[in-house]
Amino acid sequence: MKEKTDSNLLINLMKSNEVFLDEENIASLEKIFKPKIIKKEMYFLEEGEKSTEIGLIINGIFRSYYIDGMGNDITKYFYKESDILFSYMAHLCQKESEYYIQALEDSEILVAKISDFEKIVKSNDKLLLFYKKMIDKVLVMKEKHASSFKLLDSVGRYKQFLDMYPGLEKRLKQCHIASYLGMTPVSLSRIRKKLNLNK
């Protein structure tokens, strides 16, 4: 990937998060972020690994999941274009990740060491704002998902999923959506039929 393409990818990513950087800021990011292709079903992070890298999604979809005590695969979150990839809790606590982060499509990301990224962020207000916005977006997404199990029924959770991830249901396996919503694929199919979405 050529340097100019890297600049365009970074600029478009910042714009999608409503952060506008000058050439100097873009140049600082280019020094540490490198393009990487992650093939479908491969991992950005695996359970038991330290979270040492940060990824910015250019193209593709990822999911965060874990295996429960019964051996069930439980999807926690989805990440799409312009989202950030890393285990925030594992990084803050300096512990191994409790989750897998897996590509659901052939995906293109920009990746850097978290330590390198935080060094340039600390001395740059605009980059710090970008970092904060990315983290805030992840935290809001996680809070909405957690509270949905207390406040919404299964239909309400599905409608919230459609609102939080517009257009994503067409790119995801039904089993992953069902797992995310805490239901079986059969139950999800019934809900979709009820809402006239199973066409």
Secondary structure, DSSP 4 states (H G I P E B T S, - for coil): --HHHHHHHHHHHHHHTT----HHHHHHHHHH-EEEEE-TT-EEE-TTSB--EEEEEEE--EEEEEE-TTS-EEEEEEE-TT-EES-HHHHHHT-B-SSEEEESS-EEEEEEEHHHHHHHHHT-HHHHHHHHHHHHHHHHHHHHHHHHHHH--HHHHHHHHHHHSTTGGGTS-HHHHHHHHTS-HHHHHHHHHHTT---
